[in-house]
Amino acid sequence: MSTQHIEFIQDVLISIHANIRELTERKNFADPEELNHIEAKLLAYTEVLAILRFSAEDFGIDRKSIGL
C-alpha cells in the first residue's frame, strides 16, 4: 500500500474518531430529541470502524499500520 493511501486512510480515521469524541461530549448536554440523533450517529461511526477493521483483515492489511 502506498504512503498516500495510508495517509488518506489515517486522515479518515482521525476524522471519525474526532467526530465520535465530539458527539460523546455533546451527549452529556443534549435534550432528549437530540440524544436519539447523537446515539444513532455514534452507532453509525462505530459500524464504519468495524467495517474498516474487518476489511483490513480480509485484505491482509495490518490494522495497526493504518491506525485501526
Secondary structure as UniProt FT lines:
FT   HELIX           3..27
FT   TURN            28..29
FT   HELIX           32..58
FT   TURN            59..60
FT   HELIX           63..66
//
